Amino acid sequence: MTVRAGLTCCAVLWLLTGCTQWVGGSALRAASEPPFHPPGIVNVDQLMLTQAQMQAITGGGPDLTIIPTMDGTSPVDIEQLAESVPRDCRFLFAETDTFGRDIEDFHKTSFQHPQRRALISEGAAAYRDDTTARQAFNTLAGAVNRCADGSMGSYLVGEVDTGADTLRTRPGRCGRDYRLKASVLVEVTFCTYPESVPEIVMANIVGKIPGD
């Protein structure tokens, strides 16, 4: 398991169970960043909110920091954990199950606020066209709803609300929000923050995506 995968594991477990282990150190960008953005593909780096913006929206100020090594441009799968849950719940630990394998551009950043025992992340995947993005969203929505109907659904995803272009899960005090717009699928995950915080983060990201 890579360092980033190990930290992702802790963060995801915290989202599910209330893990209280916080990570020190300096945030690093993933070494696998693509050398260029394919022509005609939305540049998701331009959609992401800055650390200062996230600090302002969450009210965390300088205490809200990027979790070291969890600012990357490649999806991460934690197979050991993905294999421990029902097949339709793999998306919780395998980002290639969340976003699919037809991604053209990707960026995800996770933040922590230890004093508030809070976590929040922003992520976006761009696809070659709207149809491919729609397929990825529909596949994810189907898996989430089947996961919710399963034996571990109430614990892993909690309440699920699915719309034409929106998807949200609420396991306990945590949550995951997804929004599809044009050729981009956006994800915001959080713990302990009020609903207004992820809503503002999502609205700001989606507002930058080209299209109606």
Salt bridges, closest charged atoms under 4 A:
GLU33 OE1 - ARG29 NH2 3.09
ASP45 OD2 - HIS37 NE2 3.64
ASP45 OD1 - HIS107 ND1 2.61
ASP71 OD2 - ARG29 NE 3.64
ASP71 OD1 - HIS107 NE2 2.62
GLU79 OE2 - ARG90 NH2 3.17
ASP88 OD1 - ARG146 NE 3.07
GLU95 OE2 - LYS108 NZ 3.11
ASP97 OD2 - ARG87 NH1 2.83
ASP97 OD2 - ARG90 NE 3.26
ASP105 OD2 - HIS37 ND1 2.82
ASP165 OD1 - ARG134 NH2 2.38
ASP177 OD1 - ARG170 NH1 2.79
GLU187 OE1 - LYS108 NZ 2.84
GLU187 OE2 - ARG176 NH1 3.57
GLU195 OE1 - ARG168 NH1 3.75
GLU195 OE1 - ARG170 NH2 2.85
